Amino acid sequence: MLNLLMRLNLHYPQSGRPASELSALAADWVDDMAPFPKPVLERALRYARREARWFPSTAQMLDFCHRAILLGREYCKAQNPNCKDCPFMKS
């Protein structure tokens, strides 16, 4: 999770968050986003990079995760209606 946050922070230099703050934030994000598999988090981070003007809050990231799940499920169902192994179907 810390690696994902560090990468995201690179896109928001105005946040001015040092690594120590990102570590603390990562601990909270691990707790809040534990239910989401890595592919969902990666897609949510992509949405954040493309849409958030500022470093996203936890609430915004949870919204991005839920959107990633919904869109991922639609895609999986369109590709394979019987898909059960997709990470987007497990969340």
C-alpha angles and dihedrals in degrees: 000000000000090000091053091049092048090052091048091048090058088067092054108048089161089069089075091199113161120218091260092059091046089053091054091046090048090057090056092044091051089056095044098042100036093113093061122086118231096258090057092050092048091052091046090052089052089054090049093051091050100041114022114088092198134030102293123250122231089257091054091048091051088052090050090049092052091049090049090054094049095047092041091053092050090051093047092049091049091050097040120004091197094051112141102150097064114112089228091061093053098057 
